[in-house]
């Protein structure tokens, strides 16, 4: 008969099931990935915040994306520590686990909402260039930014609120880090409402996200094909290809986890994919946007000149 521990304040993280030979290479990969994510995104965020020339809608939205990537990867330090501990010592308090899950889901949701606003920004800039300054004012940008974070916080708050109300009879988190699914699986109660809300939340988010991209880029494509303005088409190609690349990377990373959920026998691959979902977009975002932005490239070239040569 299975022993149950009701509403324990201490939980155990399952972590990765890897051999000792693979533990340290994986640890080093995650460590240097985290280091790069923090340095790259923090540098971009500080640059956009301090340089008044970059106080433009697209760059300020990119600032939000960089902050989101930093927060979303806050799970990695604890994950790295747990990799060096035996399974029995990979412990986390229930309240810290809830905070970690809240941060993870808010940042994942914000990745969609911020990129949706970026798509709207590109749509206005290319399809209504003469009205761009009137529509994308600082006031409008603040409203859109608050909406992007506010919607994520409210929806995820309800998601985790439904989970927190459940009594817990288990203590094992079957994931490398805490998330909503692993938390409500701790309960022996009926989780039908949690599954329905979680499914609805996911469908609405992905439908809104993909729908926004399809509508805006369809309109942008039509404008570019019917316009003979080479300058407009060149601008659209540069800015939109960058944004679309970032969105597709995030979308494919997310879909890989959803697909692997359908195959329980590949649970270890799903765990690794869930980590890559945070690492890959957060690592590539500053590179993709940095390469496309003249201002950021100019800043990097100045930095190289300032640094003493070896």
C-alpha positions in Angstrom: 0.0 0.0 0.0 1.4 3.4 -1.0 2.3 5.8 1.8 0.9 9.3 1.5 2.2 12.5 3.1 -0.6 15.1 3.2 0.2 18.8 2.5 3.9 18.5 3.2 5.8 21.8 3.0 8.9 20.0 1.6 8.9 18.6 -1.9 11.5 16.6 -3.8 12.5 17.4 -7.4 13.1 14.4 -9.6 15.6 16.2 -11.9 17.4 14.5 -14.8 17.9 10.8 -15.0 21.3 10.8 -16.6 24.5 8.7 -16.1 27.4 10.1 -14.2 29.5 10.3 -17.4 26.9 12.6 -18.9 26.1 14.7 -15.8 29.1 17.0 -15.9 29.0 17.7 -19.7 25.3 18.5 -19.2 26.1 20.7 -16.2 28.7 22.7 -18.1 26.4 23.1 -21.1 23.6 24.5 -18.9 26.0 26.6 -16.9 27.6 28.4 -19.9 24.2 28.7 -21.5 22.8 30.4 -18.4 25.9 32.7 -18.2 25.5 33.7 -21.9 21.8 34.3 -21.5 22.3 36.6 -18.5 25.2 38.6 -20.0 23.7 39.0 -23.4 20.2 39.9 -22.4 21.3 42.1 -19.5 23.6 44.0 -21.8 20.9 44.6 -24.3 18.4 45.6 -21.6 20.9 48.1 -20.1 21.8 49.5 -23.5 18.2 50.1 -24.5 17.4 51.6 -21.1 20.3 54.0 -21.0 20.5 55.0 -24.7 17.8 57.6 -25.5 18.3 56.9 -29.2 16.9 53.5 -28.6 13.7 54.7 -26.8 11.6 53.6 -29.7 8.7 51.1 -29.6 10.5 48.2 -31.2 13.6 48.5 -29.0 11.5 49.1 -25.8 9.5 45.9 -26.6 12.8 44.1 -27.1 13.8 45.4 -23.7 10.7 43.7 -22.3 11.7 40.5 -24.1 15.2 40.6 -22.6 13.9 41.1 -19.1 11.4 38.3 -19.7 14.2 35.9 -20.8 16.3 36.7 -17.8 13.4 36.0 -15.4 12.3 32.9 -17.3 15.7 31.3 -16.9 15.9 32.0 -13.1 15.1 28.2 -12.7 18.6 27.3 -14.0 20.7 28.1 -10.8 18.7 25.7 -8.6 18.6 23.1 -11.4 22.4 23.3 -11.7 22.8 22.8 -7.9 20.4 19.9 -7.9 22.4 18.1 -10.6 25.3 17.8 -8.3 23.2 16.5 -5.4 22.0 12.9 -4.9 18.3 12.5 -5.7 17.3 12.3 -2.0 18.7 15.8 -1.3 17.0 17.6 -4.2 14.5 19.3 -1.9 12.5 22.5 -2.4 9.8 24.1 -0.2 6.2 24.1 -1.5 6.0 27.9 -1.4 9.3 28.3 -3.4 8.0 25.7 -5.8 4.8 27.8 -6.4 6.8 31.0 -6.9 9.0 29.1 -9.4 6.0 27.8 -11.3 4.4 31.2 -11.3 7.6 32.8 -12.8 8.0 30.1 -15.4 4.4 30.3 -16.7 4.2 34.1 -16.6 7.4 34.4 -18.6 6.3 31.7 -21.1 3.0 33.6 -21.6 4.8 36.9 -21.9 6.9 35.5 -24.7 3.7 35.2 -26.7 2.1 38.5 -25.7 5.2 40.7 -26.2 5.8 39.1 -29.6 2.2 39.7 -30.5 2.6 43.4 -29.7 5.8 43.4 -31.8 3.8 42.0 -34.7 1.3 44.8 -34.3 4.1 47.4 -34.2 5.6 46.0 -37.5 2.1 46.0 -39.0 1.5 49.7 -38.3 5.1 50.7 -39.3 4.8 49.0 -42.7 1.1 49.2 -43.6 0.4 52.7 -42.0 3.8 54.4 -42.0 2.3 57.9 -42.1 0.2 57.2 -39.0 2.9 55.3 -37.1 4.0 58.2 -34.9 0.3 58.9 -34.1 -0.6 55.4 -33.2 2.5 54.0 -31.5 2.9 56.8 -29.0 4.6 56.4 -25.6 1.2 56.2 -24.0 0.0 53.5 -26.3 3.3 51.6 -25.8 2.9 51.7 -22.0 -0.7 50.4 -22.3 0.4 47.6 -24.5 3.3 46.6 -22.2 1.1 46.7 -19.2 -1.5 44.6 -21.0 1.2 42.0 -22.1 2.4 41.5 -18.5 -1.0 42.0 -16.9 -2.8 39.4 -19.0 0.0 36.9 -18.3 -0.1 37.6 -14.5 -3.9 37.3 -14.2 -4.2 34.2 -16.3 -1.3 32.4 -14.6 -2.6 33.6 -11.2 -5.9 31.8 -11.9 -4.1 28.8 -13.2 -2.0 28.4 -10.1 -4.9 29.5 -7.8 -6.8 26.5 -8.9 -3.8 24.3 -8.1 -3.1 25.8 -4.7 -6.6 25.1 -3.5 -6.0 21.3 -3.8 -4.8 19.2 -0.9 -1.5 17.4 -1.6 -0.8 13.7 -0.9 2.5 13.3 -2.7 5.9 15.1 -2.5 7.7 14.1 -5.7 7.9 16.8 -8.5 8.2 14.7 -11.7 10.1 17.5 -13.5 13.5 19.2 -13.5 11.7 22.3 -12.2 8.3 23.3 -10.7 5.4 24.0 -13.1 1.7 23.9 -12.8 1.2 20.3 -14.1 3.8 18.9 -11.7 2.1 20.7 -8.8 -1.4 19.6 -9.4 -0.2 16.0 -9.9 0.8 16.1 -6.2 -2.9 16.0 -5.4 -5.2 12.9 -5.0 -8.3 15.1 -5.5 -10.2 15.6 -8.7 -8.2 17.8 -11.0 -10.8 18.0 -13.8 -11.2 21.8 -13.5 -7.4 22.3 -13.6 -7.2 20.2 -16.8 -10.1 22.1 -18.4 -8.7 25.6 -17.5 -5.1 24.6 -18.4 -6.2 23.3 -21.8 -8.4 26.3 -22.5 -5.6 28.6 -21.4 -3.2 26.9 -23.8 -5.6 26.8 -26.7 -6.6 30.5 -26.3 -2.9 31.6 -26.0 -1.6 29.7 -29.0 -4.7 30.5 -31.1 -4.4 34.3 -30.3 -0.6 34.2 -30.9 -0.6 32.3 -34.1 -3.7 34.1 -35.4 -2.1 37.5 -34.7 1.0 36.5 -36.7 -1.0 35.1 -39.6 -3.2 38.2 -39.9 -0.4 40.8 -39.5 2.1 39.0 -41.8 -0.6 38.3 -44.4 -1.4 42.0 -44.5 2.3 43.0 -44.6 2.9 40.5 -47.4 0.0 42.0 -49.5 1.3 45.5 -48.9 4.9 44.6 -49.9 3.7 42.7 -53.1 1.5 45.5 -54.2 4.0 48.3 -53.4 6.8 49.3 -55.7 8.7 51.0 -52.9 11.9 49.1 -52.7 12.9 51.0 -49.5 9.7 49.9 -47.8 10.1 46.3 -48.9 13.7 46.2 -47.7 12.7 47.6 -44.3 9.9 45.1 -44.0 12.1 42.2 -45.0 14.8 43.1 -42.4 12.6 43.8 -39.4 9.9 41.2 -40.1 12.3 38.3 -40.8 14.0 39.0 -37.5 10.8 39.1 -35.5 9.3 36.0 -37.4 12.5 34.0 -36.7 12.4 34.7 -33.0 8.7 33.8 -32.9 9.1 30.5 -34.8 12.0 29.4 -32.6 9.9 30.0 -29.5 6.9 28.3 -31.1 8.8 25.2 -32.2 10.5 24.9 -28.9 7.1 25.0 -27.1 5.4 22.5 -29.5 8.3 20.0 -29.0 7.3 19.8 -25.3 3.5 19.4 -26.1 4.3 16.6 -28.6 6.6 14.7 -26.2 3.9 14.9 -23.5 1.9 12.5 -25.7 4.7 9.9 -25.4 5.3 9.0 -21.7 8.1 6.6 -22.7 10.1 9.6 -23.8 9.8 11.5 -20.4 13.6 12.1 -20.2 13.6 13.7 -23.6 10.6 15.8 -22.6 12.5 17.0 -19.5 15.5 18.1 -21.6 13.2 19.7 -24.2 11.5 21.7 -21.4 14.9 23.1 -20.5 15.8 23.9 -24.1 12.5 25.7 -24.4 13.9 28.3 -22.0 17.5 28.2 -23.2 17.3 28.2 -27.0 15.0 31.3 -27.6 16.7 33.3 -24.7 20.1 32.6 -26.2 19.2 33.4 -29.8 17.0 36.4 -29.2 19.8 38.9 -28.4 21.9 37.5 -31.3 19.1 37.8 -33.9 17.9 41.2 -32.8 21.5 42.4 -32.2 22.6 41.4 -35.7 19.6 43.2 -37.3 20.0 46.4 -35.3 22.5 49.0 -36.5 22.4 50.8 -33.2 23.3 47.6 -31.2 26.0 46.7 -33.7 27.4 50.2 -33.4 27.5 49.9 -29.6 29.3 46.6 -29.9 31.9 48.0 -32.3 32.5 50.9 -29.9 32.9 48.5 -27.0 35.6 46.6 -28.9 37.5 49.8 -29.5 37.3 50.8 -25.8 38.5 47.4 -24.5 42.3 47.1 -24.4 43.8 44.7 -26.9 45.6 41.6 -25.5 
